[in-house]
Amino acid sequence: MPKVKNWYFIKSDQSIVKPADVKGEDDVRLFGRVYNDERFDPLTGEFQNGHRIVTSPIQNINWETGEIKTESGTLYILEGDADECYLKYLTKNGETLQ
């Protein structure tokens, strides 16, 4: 299963979404750097570890396991901390990750 590091949540217009709003808003997507992506192509180097990704809209998120399922059916695992700038944004706005 692909793991996403340095992640945060955005809408398709690239506006930032607070974690508390992920389930309540439409069109929320996961942005980050993906590792262990099954689409990796060793011949072209496409989808190599660390490539940036913006997912299809999030369908479900499990904060306990870090699993995220998108509308396309792909499952991702949040790994490590959220993006540093995202964490600063949350702190500045009195928010937390959960």
DRENDO-1510 file (C-alpha; in Angstrom, 1 decimal, always signed):
<recs>
REC; n; res; u; v; w
REC; 1; MET; +0.0; +0.0; +0.0 .
REC; 2; PRO; +1.4; +3.4; -0.9 .
REC; 3; LYS; +2.6; +5.5; +2.0 .
REC; 4; VAL; +2.3; +9.3; +2.0 .
REC; 5; LYS; +4.8; +11.5; +3.8 .
REC; 6; ASN; +4.9; +15.3; +4.2 .
REC; 7; TRP; +1.2; +15.3; +3.7 .
REC; 8; TYR; -1.7; +17.8; +4.0 .
REC; 9; PHE; -5.3; +18.3; +2.8 .
REC; 10; ILE; -6.4; +20.6; +0.0 .
REC; 11; LYS; -9.4; +21.2; -2.3 .
REC; 12; SER; -9.1; +21.1; -6.1 .
REC; 13; ASP; -8.7; +24.9; -6.0 .
REC; 14; GLN; -5.6; +24.2; -3.8 .
REC; 15; SER; -7.1; +25.9; -0.7 .
REC; 16; ILE; -6.0; +24.3; +2.5 .
REC; 17; VAL; -8.4; +22.1; +4.5 .
REC; 18; LYS; -8.2; +21.6; +8.2 .
REC; 19; PRO; -8.2; +18.0; +9.5 .
REC; 20; ALA; -11.5; +18.5; +11.3 .
REC; 21; ASP; -13.1; +19.4; +8.0 .
REC; 22; VAL; -11.8; +16.5; +5.9 .
REC; 23; LYS; -15.0; +14.4; +6.4 .
REC; 24; GLY; -17.4; +17.3; +6.2 .
REC; 25; GLU; -16.3; +18.9; +3.0 .
REC; 26; ASP; -16.6; +17.8; -0.6 .
REC; 27; ASP; -13.6; +17.6; -2.9 .
REC; 28; VAL; -10.9; +17.2; -0.2 .
REC; 29; ARG; -7.8; +15.6; -1.5 .
REC; 30; LEU; -4.5; +14.4; +0.0 .
REC; 31; PHE; -1.3; +16.0; -1.1 .
REC; 32; GLY; +2.1; +14.7; -0.3 .
REC; 33; ARG; +5.1; +12.6; -1.3 .
REC; 34; VAL; +4.3; +8.9; -2.1 .
REC; 35; TYR; +6.5; +5.9; -1.4 .
REC; 36; ASN; +6.0; +2.3; -2.5 .
REC; 37; ASP; +3.6; +3.3; -5.3 .
REC; 38; GLU; +2.5; +0.3; -7.2 .
REC; 39; ARG; +2.6; +2.4; -10.4 .
REC; 40; PHE; +6.4; +2.7; -10.3 .
REC; 41; ASP; +7.9; +2.1; -13.7 .
REC; 42; PRO; +11.6; +1.2; -13.4 .
REC; 43; LEU; +12.1; +1.8; -17.2 .
REC; 44; THR; +10.9; +5.4; -17.2 .
REC; 45; GLY; +11.3; +6.3; -13.5 .
REC; 46; GLU; +7.7; +7.5; -13.3 .
REC; 47; PHE; +6.1; +7.3; -9.9 .
REC; 48; GLN; +9.5; +6.8; -8.2 .
REC; 49; ASN; +9.7; +7.0; -4.4 .
REC; 50; GLY; +9.1; +10.6; -3.2 .
REC; 51; HIS; +7.0; +11.8; -6.2 .
REC; 52; ARG; +4.4; +14.4; -5.4 .
REC; 53; ILE; +0.8; +13.3; -5.6 .
REC; 54; VAL; -2.6; +14.9; -5.4 .
REC; 55; THR; -5.3; +12.2; -4.9 .
REC; 56; SER; -8.8; +12.0; -6.1 .
REC; 57; PRO; -11.3; +13.2; -3.5 .
REC; 58; ILE; -11.1; +11.5; -0.1 .
REC; 59; GLN; -13.9; +9.1; +0.5 .
REC; 60; ASN; -12.9; +7.9; +4.0 .
REC; 61; ILE; -10.2; +8.5; +6.6 .
REC; 62; ASN; -9.3; +6.4; +9.6 .
REC; 63; TRP; -7.2; +8.6; +12.0 .
REC; 64; GLU; -6.3; +5.6; +14.2 .
REC; 65; THR; -4.6; +3.6; +11.4 .
REC; 66; GLY; -3.7; +6.5; +9.1 .
REC; 67; GLU; -5.6; +4.9; +6.2 .
REC; 68; ILE; -7.2; +7.0; +3.6 .
REC; 69; LYS; -9.4; +5.7; +0.8 .
REC; 70; THR; -10.0; +7.9; -2.2 .
REC; 71; GLU; -12.9; +8.0; -4.7 .
REC; 72; SER; -10.8; +6.1; -7.2 .
REC; 73; GLY; -10.5; +3.3; -4.7 .
REC; 74; THR; -6.9; +3.7; -3.9 .
REC; 75; LEU; -5.8; +3.2; -0.3 .
REC; 76; TYR; -3.0; +5.2; +1.2 .
REC; 77; ILE; -1.3; +5.2; +4.6 .
REC; 78; LEU; -0.3; +8.5; +6.2 .
REC; 79; GLU; +3.3; +8.1; +7.4 .
REC; 80; GLY; +5.2; +10.4; +9.7 .
REC; 81; ASP; +4.4; +14.0; +10.3 .
REC; 82; ALA; +2.3; +16.2; +8.2 .
REC; 83; ASP; +4.1; +18.9; +6.1 .
REC; 84; GLU; +5.9; +21.4; +8.3 .
REC; 85; CYS; +4.2; +24.4; +6.7 .
REC; 86; TYR; +0.8; +22.7; +7.2 .
REC; 87; LEU; +1.5; +22.1; +10.9 .
REC; 88; LYS; +2.5; +25.8; +11.3 .
REC; 89; TYR; -0.7; +26.8; +9.5 .
REC; 90; LEU; -2.8; +24.7; +11.9 .
REC; 91; THR; -1.0; +26.0; +15.0 .
REC; 92; LYS; -1.5; +29.6; +13.8 .
REC; 93; ASN; -5.2; +28.9; +13.5 .
REC; 94; GLY; -5.6; +27.1; +16.8 .
REC; 95; GLU; -6.1; +23.7; +15.1 .
REC; 96; THR; -4.7; +20.3; +15.7 .
REC; 97; LEU; -4.4; +17.2; +13.4 .
REC; 98; GLN; -7.3; +15.3; +15.1 .
</recs>
